[in-house]
């Protein structure tokens, strides 16, 4: 397994921004569904994260930062 030197956090707000992060030179990407996403946008953000995983998971490791399990999200 390749050593991960860098992790790039990106908010799950806009697919083009997530795509740009994934295509960057970072070793891995963390798509943030927690603090970076307003409550009213949580559902949209989850769908965006799913699309990114389907489209780009073969390029590099992609992680998802989720809300605490005690929340409704």
C-alpha positions, 0 to 999 in steps of 0.5 A: 500500500502506498504511503499517504503523504497528504489528505485534502479535505473538500466540502461536499457542496459542488461536484466540480470542486470535489472533482478538482480535489480528486484530480489534484496531486493530493494522495487522498481526498476526504469529502466532508459531509459534517461541518462544511455542509449546512443542514438543509444541504445534507441530502444533496451532499450525500448524493454528491459524495456517492457520485464522486465515489462511483466516478473516481474511487479507482483514482485514489483513496477517497474517504467520507467524513460523516456526522456523529452517529448520535445526530439525525444525519 
